């Protein structure tokens, strides 16, 4: 009797091919999100570099303050609708664009209210903000920018929910290129003393990026009816509200940290910390994007979560650990790109943050897990507690030492968060559909 040959293990290339076939949706979505972030970061640096060369410091300062306000208020104006689309669109039969259009218009309406509130505060209550609104033109541009930002962000999330991540990346590429070209054209205008021409180029880039994307989606057969169906939001607004609370509890502590540094250590240290924090944010974007893609491809399919989460973990650790180790080694040269003082103040902080990457993997991926498992409210309570601990630790560390001490205390909280979230992520990656851990024979 002939003996059957023992099966050979698949070669690495075959394993990668099998992984790409099985989890191509996860890898494509997370890859497009990561590419979008890189495009936004790189071209954003170039945009403000060019603006600084073509316009006065006063104009650049006014425009950058306006863009910061637009980004913050516009993000709040999304009100969880983008996250809701990521979860709902994959499960929706038929034409899903009416829901996307309805969510986009609703976000625009909420952002309009937010814009009026911000402008009212800036004009009547906070003189420091009013200085960034020198005249009615800037007021109109900021209001329009807040609304357009919210709508564009919802469209981006909707494209992820439609498994059209590459088009989301393309929208951001259009925005990056168009606003840079228009910035150069704006410099030729006779009036460049204010930030209005800079801000106008930013807004025009946002609008044109959406308009350029529509015909491309139509030619590829990916564009449905754009007529909004507000009735489709019925029954989904409470879910969007829950997502919004979770998003805010994750978002606000991180944008608050530079203010904590300013209050405790002063503005000189804040500039260096902000730069190091932005480098760290780019370094840890991979697990965050994987968590978003995981929610998009596994929502409503808990049986799918296990395999997709394993792939997400493998990619986050296999790619992220070497990359952040390199950032830790090259921390001083990286910070020196921004100036010698930046390197002297924040090299140690960046090195510590980079070495804490593994904590970020579990802290980020657990967000995708709880969204798939529909445990958003419980996760929100945990995120609020974690955010308060992060702010308190940063304030305490900064008050009892320098920036490095502050970051050590902050990373200590990150480690505590990972200690809580890692078992959840690992359970979800190994549990059977019935909830019992899967035995591995490998």
N, C-alpha and C positions, 0 to 999 in steps of 0.2 A: 504494500500500500504506500503510495507516494505521500511524502510529507509535504504539507503546504508551507510555503516560505513564510517566515514571520513578517508581519507588516513592518515596514520601515517608518520611522518617524518622519513627518513632513519636514522638508528643508525650511530654513528661515524665510526664503522668498515665497514658498508655498503658503506658509503660515500667514505672512503678511497679506497675500492675495486673498486668502480665506477670510481674514479679518476685515479687509476692505469690502468684500462682498457682503458679509454679515452686518457690519456696522458702518457701512458707507454713509448712511444718513446722519449718524452721530458725528462722524469725522468731518463730513462736508459742512454741516451746520456749525460745529465748533471752529473749524478751520476758517470759514468765512467770517465769523465773528472776530476771531483773532486777527485775521488780515485787516478787517475794518478798523480795529483798534490801532494796529500798527500804522495803517494809512493815516488815520486821524491824528495820531501822535506825531508822526514824522512831518506831515504836511502842515500841521498846526504850528510846529516849531518854525518851519520855513516861512509860513504866512506872517507870523509876528516878527521874524527876523527881517523880512522884506519891508513890513510896515514901519519898523524902527528906522530903516534906511531912507524911506521915502516921505515920512510924515514927522511932524514935531513930536517931542515926548509928551506934550499935553494932549495932542490928538490921540496918540497911541494909548495913553493912560485912560482917557475918557472912553475910548472904544473897548478896551479890554475890560473895564469895569462894567460896561453895558453888556458885553458878551457873557461875563460871569453871571450877571443877573438874569439874562435870557436863559442860560443853561439851567440855573438853579430853579427858577420859577417854571420854566417849561417842563423840566423833569417832574416837578411836583404836579404840574397840570396833567400829566399822563394818568394820574389817579389809579394806577394799577391796570389800566385798560390794555396796555401792551402785553403785560404778563398774562392777563386773561386770554388774549388772542392766542398766545403760544400754547396755552392749555386747551382751548376750545376748538380752534380751527382744525387740528388734525382729526378730531372726532366728528366733524360736521359733514354730512353728506351733501352732495350737489354743489352749487355755486356758493363759495364761501366769501366772495368779495363784498357782498352787501353788508355782512357783519363787520368786515374790516373797515369799510367806508363809514358805517355808523359809529364805530369806535373812534375813528379818526376825527370825525366831526364833533363828537362829544368831547374828546380831549381838547379840541380847539375851543369849544365853548367854555370848558372849565378853565383853560389857560387864559381866556379873555378876562374872566373874573379875576384870576390871579394877577394878570397884568394891571388891571385897574387898581387892585389892592396895593400892589407894589408901587405903582406910580403915585397913588395917594399918600403912602407912607413917605416916599422919597420927596414929594413936593411939599408936604405939610408937617411931617413929624421928624424926619431924619435929615438934617441939613447936609450931612456928609454924602448921602446918596444923591441929593439934588445937584451937587456939583457935577455929577456924571450925566446930567440932562440939560445941557446948555442950549435951550431953545426948543420950540415946538417940533422942529424936524427930528431931533433926537428922541423926543417923547414918542412920536408916531413910530419911528423905526424900532425903538425898544419894545413897544406894545406889539407891533407886528412880528418882531423877532421871537417874542415869547410864545405867541400862538403858533407860528411856523415850526419852532423847535419842538413843541409838544406833538404836533401832528406828524412831523417827520420821524420822531422817535417811535410813535405808535405804528407807523407804516413799516419801519425797520423790524419791529417785533412781529408784526403781522406776516412779513415775508419769511421770517424764521418759522412761524407756525405753519406756513404753507409749504414748508420744505423747499423754499426758494432762497436759501442763504446766499448763494453767489450773487443774486440780484441785490440783496441787501448790501453786500460788499461793494457792488458796482455803484449803487446809489451814493455811498460814502466817497467813492473815488470821484464820481462826477462832482460832488460837493467840494472836495478838496481842490480839484483842478480848476473848476469854474471860478471859485471865489479868489483863487490866487491870480488868475488872469485878469479878473475884474478889478482886483486891488491895484495892479499895475496901471490899468486904464484910469482908475480913480485918481491916481497921482497926477495925471495930466490935467485934471480939472482946475479951474482958477482958484477955487476955495478948498484949501487943504488944512486950514488952521484948526478946524474942529474934527471930532471923530466921526462925523456923519458920513463922509465918503467911505471910510473903512467899514463902518457898520452896514452901509448900503451894499457893499460888495459881499459881505457875509450873508445878508438876507437874500440877495439875488442868487447867490450860490445855492442856498437852501431850496429856494423855489424852483430854480432851473434843474436841480438834481432830481426833483420829483417829476417835473415835466418831461425830462429826457428819458426817465425810466419807463414811463407809461407806454410809449410806442414800442420800446424794446420788448416789454412783457407781452404786448399785443401780438407782435410778430412771432414770438415763441409760443403762442397759444396759452400763456399763463395768466392772462388778464380776463377776468369775468366782468359782470355788471358792476359798474361803479355807483349805481343808484343805492343810496344807503337805506337799509331796512332797520329803522330804530326799534321795531318790535322785536328784533332778534336779540336786543340787549336785555329784554325782559327776563328776569330770572337769573341773569348773569351779573348784574350790578353788585349784588352782595359779595359775590366771589371776587370781583374786581376790587371792591373795598378791602377785603381781607388781604389780597395781594399787595394793595397799596400800603397797608399798615406794615406788612413784612418788609417791603422795599424800603420804606422810610426808616424803619428800625435798623436796617443794614446800611443805609446810605448816609444818614445824618451824622452818626458818630465819626465817620471817616472824613467828612467835610468839616467837622468841628475841630478835629485835632490841630490843624494849623492855628486856630484861634486860641486853643489852650496853650500852645507853645508861645504865642505872642503875649498872652496874659502872664505866663510864668517866667519865661526866659527872655522876652523882648523881641523886637522886630528884626534885629540883626540875625538872631538864630533862626527866626521863622523862615527867612528866605532860603537858608541852607537846608532846613528840615523839609520845607515844601518841595524842593528839588529832589532830595533823597526819597521822599514819600512818593513822588510821581514816578521815579525810576522803579521803586518797589511795586507800585500799582501795575506798571506795565509788566514787570517780571511775574506777577501772580495772576495775570489776566487769564492764563490758560485754564486753570481749574474752574474759574468763574464762568468762562465761556462753555466749558464742557458741562457744567451744571445747567446752564440755560438750554443747551442742545439736548441734554438728557431729558429735561422736562418736555421738550417739544416732541421727541421721538418715542418716549415711553409713557406719556400721559394716558391714563385710562387703561394701561396694559401692564399691570404689576408683574406679570410673568416675564415681560420683556425687560423689566428694570434690571434684573439680576445680571444678565449677559452684558447689557449696555453699560451698567455701572462698573463691571469688571474692566471693560475696555477703557472707560473714562479714567479709572484709577491707574491702569497701566500706562496710558498716555501721559497723564498728569505727573506721575512719578518718573517715568522713563525719560521724558523730554524735559520736565521742569527742574528736576534735581541737578542734572549737569549744567543747565543754563544758569540757575541761581547760584550754584557753586562758583561758576565763572564770574558772576557779578560780585560775589563776596571777595574773590581773589583780586579782581580789578576795580574794587570799590574806589580807591583813591584816584586812579586815572580817570574813571568815569566822572567823579565829582570835580576833578580838575578841569574838565571841559567847560564847566560853568564859572570857574575862577578859583584861584588859590585859596581864598578865604572860605569858599564853599567846601573845598576839600579838607581844610583844617578843622572846620566845625562839624561836618556831618559824615566824614568817611566811616567812623566807627558805627554810627547809627545805621548807615546803609548796609554795612557788613553784617550787623546783627539781624537786621530785617531780612536780608537775603538768606541767611542761614536758618531762619525760622520758616522757610517756604513750606516744609512738610506740614506744619500746623495749618497753613492756609489751604492746603489740599483738602483736608477733612472739613474745615470750616466752610469752604465754598461748596463742595460736593453735597454736603448735607442739605443745602438749600434746594438743590434739584430733587433730592430724595423725598423731603417732606412735601414738596409740591406734588410729586407723583403720587405719594401716599395720602394726599389730601389732609395733612396735619398742619395747615398753614397757621391757624390761630395759636396752637401750642408753640409752634416755632417762633411766632411773633413775640410771645411772652418771653421766650428764652433769648431772642435777639435783643429785646429791650434791656433785659438784665445784663447781657454781655456788653452792650454798648455803654451802659452806665459804668460798668466795671472798667472798661477801656479808658473812658474819659477820666475816671477817678484815679486810676493807676498812672496815667500820663501826668496828671496834675501833681500827684504826690511825688512821683519820681523826679519831675522837673523842679519841684520846690526843694528837694533834698539832694540835688546834684545838678549836673549839666545835662546836655541833650542825650549823651550816651546812657546816663542813668535813667532818664525818662523812657528811652526806647527799651531798655532792659525790663523795666516794670511793665511796659505795654506788651512786650513779647511774653512775659510771664502770664498775662491774661490770655494771650493767644494760645499758649500751651494748655492752660486750664480749659479753654473752649474746645481744643482738639481732644483733650482727655474725655470730654463729654460726647463730642460728635463722632469720634472715630468708631466707637462700638456700634453706633447707629448705621454708619456707612458700611462697615464690614458685615454687619448682620444682613443688610439689604443686598449686599453683593454675594452672600453665601446662602441665604434662606431659600427654601423651596416655596412654591406657591402657597402651601398650607402653613408656612411660617416657621417650619423646623429647619435648622441649618443643614446645608447639603454636605454630605461626606465627599471628600475628594480622594480620588485614587491616584492623583498625579503626584 
